[in-house]
Amino acid sequence: MPLHLAFNDFDALRERCETAAVRTTRDEPEYEEGAVIPSGMWQPLTESAALAVTAPRWAPHSTLVEIIRPSSFDEDDLEHFARPMGDESAQYLGQALAKPGMRTTTDNYQEGRLIGLHLDNWDKLIFGRKPRGRRRLALNLGPGTRYIILGALDAQAVCRAVHPQDFAYRYPHTDDYRAHVAAGHPIRVYRIRLEPGEGYIAPTEYLLHDGSTEDQAAPSAMAFWLGRWPSAKLPSLV
């Protein structure tokens, strides 16, 4: 299943969302070789582009992307914030600080280079179970604005394309996306702006993604949780 974005107001989404193509890196010292990154040519969201990612009613909760703003949260007790949402075993992952002006924000902690758009792998799920992973809840703690970037092509589709003979036995991986893009196959990405206090719930084990502070003047911290939440547990921004 591709990107499934839950929204009710196209104008509200268009005001904070842009789209672009992607490319792979080559001889760019700040990035791993072959990393997938946005092309940089961000375009306004069109009605047809929004329609292409509109979540159908039958979409499983585990594959939905929601853009949210909690009515309140206590920064001194973030560990317990997500538990009342319907998953008592929800896991608080901590925080990550991003400096301003970063096209993507996640690095390889062993080498320090940015990994670009990627898949998470907390649940280590094989091909057939990949859509059933936990979703990530993330809140922008500020002080700056940032973005979430999401790919429109899901991990199963890419794994099947890259490994046509044995995809059913594979564990979809970031490297599959790198090979797919390097071979000349297009992937569309959506960049959604998140102000302080705003956030998202997304299947980051199933969709290409990363944060971004591109063109922003202030750093921002993001808090993260993993859980199995039903949809609409937090107020939607769109």
Disulfide bonds with the S-S distance in Angstrom:
none
